[in-house]
């Protein structure tokens, strides 16, 4: 695991509520809680965290919509069963 990912993972595990999908806020949060050797490193870590959290939100939305479509499909199947059993 490279340095940026390692630092990002550690910081996210320790302070999950301090970070979000806003790069500027993540930079400020890093500045408050971590000592970074350079601005470049801080910005890379903040960028990685931002990207990671945005991807995570997208995946959560995808899972949510998949679950919704699964529920709709189950409802349709049970409606079809009800109509089929009513015809016989």
C-alpha positions, 0 to 999 in steps of 0.5 A, a space after each residue: 500500500 502506498 503512503 497516501 493510501 496508508 495515511 488516508 486509511 489510518 486517518 479515516 479509521 480514527 476520525 471518520 466523522 471529520 471528513 466528507 466529499 468536500 476537498 477543501 474541508 478535508 484539507 482543513 481537517 487534515 491540517 487540524 489533526 495530522 502533521 504532514 511534511 508538505 502541502 503536496 502530501 496533505 493535498 494528495 491525502 485530502 484528495 484521496 479521502 475525498 475521492 474514496 468517500 465520493 465513490 463510497 456514496 455512489 456505491 451506496 446509492 447503487 446498492 440502494 437502487 438495487 435493493 429497491 428494484 429487488 423489492 419491486 421485482 418481488 412485489 411483481 412476482 407475488 402479484 403475478 402469483 396471486 393473479 395466476 392462482 385466482 384464474 385457476 
